[in-house]
Amino acid sequence: MIVPASLLSPEAFLSPLAIDEAIVRALDEDLGRAGDVTSIATIPEAAPARALMVAREEGVIAGLPLAIATFERLSPDIGIEAHLRDGATVAKGARVLTISGPARAVLSGERTALNFVGRLSGIATLTAKYVHRTAGTNTRICCTRKTTPGLRALEKYAVRCGGGFNHRFGLDDAILIKDNHIAVAGGITSVLQRARSVAGLLVKIEIEVDTIDQLREVLDTGLADVVLLDNMDIPTLTEAVKLASGRVVLEASGGVTLGSIAAIAATGVDYISSGTLTHSAPNFDAALDIEV
């Protein structure tokens, strides 16, 4: 399975291996042991079909490479015309894909393809709304590890399609010291000293703080690269930005909503992270209609 690079968002990378793994798992879940028994029972084997995938609402599209690969895995005779690429903004009623080929394959792949496009476009669309609210600032919006198990790479890709940025992908690509780590390790200074002593040359260290006093202690150590300002109100965030004065990267997190994100960005923090982008994004409404 080879997905044309022209269909992926120009702002994001998605591994072909991640696409292939997700499709195999999804089709196995849907087709089970006997396959699409409805299509087998009602559609002649040689019957052709032509279908159009359309957007039923405005938004940002993501997941087209997965939809295409889904149909192509079901039949080598499937032909697909993509009318746009991931990351594109679409209007209600816009054409997304035209699929033609064996009717059984088109019908069997319909729901899996729409599930991928609906889920990932929903994330991309919500992310774009958050990004829009921060226009005119230097703040970047990023996701978290609050993703659907097994779909993290896809969902983080969708965030990039919507104009957001990715936080760490897992526990293995950065050191993020949270309140429970601090409690077990015996305090901010001691936990930072330990982390710095074992961190690799290219490994960043981020630490979570809840108060200005904790931020001041972190800054005094000089051992952190990034500080996560957890659940701070606007006056406290403003004070934190002033105190840090560019010495560390600042990330605000906790309680971020579409209604609050503009004010948070206006404080001058470098990043705002929100699990809402992935764990609470509504499904994007797309449909597949057979052309008669």
C-alpha positions in Angstrom: 0.0 0.0 0.0 1.5 3.3 -1.1 -0.3 6.5 -0.3 0.6 9.5 -2.5 2.4 12.2 -0.5 0.3 14.8 -2.3 -2.7 13.7 -0.2 -1.0 14.2 3.2 -1.0 17.6 4.8 2.0 19.6 3.8 2.5 20.5 7.4 2.6 17.0 8.9 4.1 13.6 8.6 2.2 10.4 8.9 4.1 7.1 8.6 2.8 4.6 5.9 3.3 2.0 8.6 0.9 3.7 10.9 -1.7 3.9 8.1 -1.3 0.3 7.2 -1.5 -0.9 10.8 -4.6 1.1 11.5 -6.4 -0.1 8.3 -5.7 -3.8 8.9 -6.9 -3.5 12.5 -10.1 -1.6 11.5 -11.0 -3.9 8.6 -10.4 -7.0 10.7 -12.7 -5.5 13.3 -15.5 -4.8 10.8 -15.2 -7.7 8.4 -14.6 -10.4 11.1 -14.5 -14.0 10.0 -17.1 -14.1 7.3 -16.7 -10.7 5.6 -19.5 -8.4 4.5 -22.3 -10.9 4.4 -24.8 -8.3 3.3 -23.0 -7.3 0.2 -22.0 -10.9 -0.6 -25.7 -11.9 -0.3 -27.2 -9.0 -2.3 -24.6 -7.7 -4.8 -23.4 -9.7 -7.8 -19.7 -10.3 -7.7 -19.1 -8.4 -11.0 -21.4 -5.5 -10.3 -19.6 -2.1 -10.5 -20.3 1.0 -8.5 -19.4 4.6 -8.4 -19.6 6.6 -5.1 -19.0 10.1 -4.0 -17.7 11.1 -0.5 -19.0 14.5 0.5 -18.6 16.8 3.4 -21.9 17.5 5.2 -20.6 20.4 7.2 -17.9 23.0 7.0 -14.5 22.1 8.5 -11.0 20.9 7.9 -10.4 17.5 6.2 -8.1 14.9 7.5 -7.8 11.1 7.0 -8.1 10.9 3.2 -5.0 8.7 2.8 -6.6 6.2 5.2 -9.9 6.2 3.4 -8.2 5.6 0.1 -5.9 2.9 1.4 -9.0 1.2 3.0 -10.7 0.8 -0.4 -7.5 -0.1 -2.2 -6.8 -2.9 0.3 -10.3 -4.4 -0.4 -9.8 -4.5 -4.2 -6.9 -3.9 -6.6 -9.5 -2.7 -9.1 -10.7 0.3 -7.1 -10.1 3.7 -8.7 -10.1 6.8 -6.6 -10.1 10.5 -7.5 -9.2 12.9 -4.6 -10.7 16.3 -5.0 -8.6 17.9 -2.2 -5.9 17.0 0.3 -5.6 16.7 4.1 -5.6 20.1 5.8 -7.9 21.7 3.3 -10.9 23.7 4.5 -14.1 22.5 3.0 -17.6 23.9 2.7 -20.8 22.0 3.4 -21.5 19.8 0.3 -18.0 19.8 -1.0 -16.8 16.8 -2.9 -14.0 14.9 -1.1 -13.4 11.6 -3.0 -14.8 9.8 -6.0 -14.6 6.0 -5.7 -15.3 3.6 -8.5 -14.8 -0.2 -8.9 -16.3 -3.4 -7.7 -19.5 -2.6 -5.7 -18.8 -5.1 -3.0 -15.5 -3.5 -2.2 -16.9 0.0 -2.2 -19.7 -1.0 0.1 -17.5 -3.1 2.4 -15.1 -0.2 2.9 -17.6 2.6 3.3 -18.0 2.7 7.1 -14.3 2.1 7.9 -13.3 4.9 5.4 -15.9 7.3 6.8 -14.9 6.5 10.4 -11.3 7.5 9.7 -12.3 10.7 7.9 -15.0 11.6 10.4 -12.7 11.1 13.5 -9.6 12.8 12.1 -11.5 15.7 10.4 -13.3 16.3 13.6 -10.0 16.7 15.4 -8.6 18.9 12.6 -11.7 21.1 12.6 -11.7 21.6 16.4 -8.0 22.4 16.4 -8.4 25.0 13.7 -11.0 26.7 15.8 -8.6 26.9 18.7 -5.8 28.1 16.5 -8.1 30.8 15.1 -8.8 32.2 18.5 -5.1 32.8 19.1 -4.5 34.8 15.9 -2.2 37.8 16.4 -0.2 36.1 19.1 3.0 34.0 19.0 1.3 31.2 21.1 1.2 27.7 19.6 -1.6 25.3 20.3 -0.6 21.7 21.0 -2.2 18.4 21.9 -1.5 15.9 24.7 -1.3 12.2 25.2 -5.0 12.0 25.9 -5.7 10.1 22.7 -7.6 7.1 21.6 -5.5 4.0 22.4 -3.9 2.7 19.3 -4.7 5.8 17.2 -2.3 8.4 18.7 -0.1 8.8 15.6 -3.2 9.4 13.5 -4.9 11.8 15.9 -1.7 13.8 16.4 -1.4 14.0 12.6 -5.0 15.4 12.5 -4.0 18.1 15.0 -1.2 19.2 12.6 -3.8 19.2 9.8 -5.8 21.7 11.8 -2.8 24.1 12.3 -1.8 22.9 15.8 1.4 21.4 17.0 2.3 18.1 18.7 3.4 17.7 22.3 5.4 14.5 23.1 4.2 11.3 21.4 4.9 9.1 24.3 6.8 8.6 27.6 10.0 8.0 25.7 10.6 11.2 23.7 10.9 13.8 26.5 11.1 14.1 30.3 8.0 15.7 31.7 8.1 15.9 35.5 4.6 16.2 37.0 3.4 16.8 40.5 3.4 13.1 41.4 7.0 12.7 40.3 8.0 15.7 42.4 6.2 14.3 45.4 7.9 10.9 45.2 11.3 12.3 44.3 11.4 14.7 47.3 10.9 18.2 45.8 11.5 20.4 42.7 15.3 20.9 43.1 16.1 17.3 43.8 13.9 15.9 41.0 15.5 18.3 38.5 19.0 17.5 39.5 18.3 13.8 39.1 16.6 14.3 35.7 19.5 16.4 34.4 22.1 13.9 35.5 20.5 11.2 33.3 19.0 13.1 30.4 20.5 12.6 27.0 22.1 15.4 25.0 19.0 15.9 22.9 16.3 15.2 25.6 14.4 18.2 26.8 13.3 18.5 30.5 9.9 19.9 31.3 8.4 20.3 34.8 4.9 21.1 36.0 4.3 23.9 38.6 1.2 25.1 40.2 2.4 28.3 41.9 4.7 31.3 41.3 6.9 30.1 44.2 7.4 26.8 42.5 8.2 28.5 39.2 10.7 30.7 41.0 12.4 27.6 42.4 12.6 26.0 39.0 14.2 29.1 37.5 16.7 29.3 40.3 18.0 25.8 39.5 18.5 26.6 35.8 17.9 22.9 35.0 14.6 23.0 33.2 14.0 23.7 29.5 10.2 24.0 29.7 7.8 24.8 32.5 4.2 23.7 32.4 2.0 26.2 34.2 -0.8 24.1 35.5 -4.3 25.5 36.0 -3.2 29.1 36.6 -5.6 32.0 36.2 -4.9 34.9 33.8 -3.2 37.2 36.4 -1.0 34.4 37.6 0.0 33.4 34.0 0.8 37.0 33.3 3.0 37.2 36.4 4.7 33.9 35.4 5.6 35.2 31.9 7.1 38.3 33.4 9.1 36.4 36.0 10.4 33.9 33.5 11.4 36.7 31.1 12.3 34.3 28.3 14.6 32.1 30.4 12.5 29.0 29.8 9.7 28.0 27.4 6.3 28.3 29.1 3.4 26.1 28.4 -0.1 26.8 29.9 -2.4 23.8 30.5 -5.5 22.9 32.3 -9.1 24.2 31.9 -8.4 25.4 28.3 -11.6 26.1 26.3 -12.6 28.0 23.2 -13.9 30.7 25.5 -10.7 31.1 27.5 -7.9 30.3 25.0 -7.6 33.9 23.6 -7.0 35.4 27.0 -4.5 32.7 27.9 -2.6 33.3 24.7 -2.6 37.1 25.3 -0.5 36.5 28.5 2.5 35.7 26.3 2.9 32.0 27.0 4.7 30.1 24.3 2.4 27.1 24.1 -1.1 26.1 25.2 -1.8 22.4 25.5 -5.3 20.9 25.6 -6.4 17.3 25.7 -9.8 18.5 24.4 -8.4 18.6 20.9 -8.3 14.8 20.8 -10.4 13.4 23.6 -13.5 15.6 23.0 -13.5 16.5 19.3 -16.9 15.9 17.8 -17.1 13.7 14.7 -17.0 15.4 11.4 -20.1 14.6 9.3 -19.1 13.0 5.9 -21.1 10.7 3.8 -20.6 8.3 0.9 -23.4 8.2 -1.7 -23.7 5.8 -4.6 -24.1 7.6 -7.9 -27.0 5.9 -9.8 
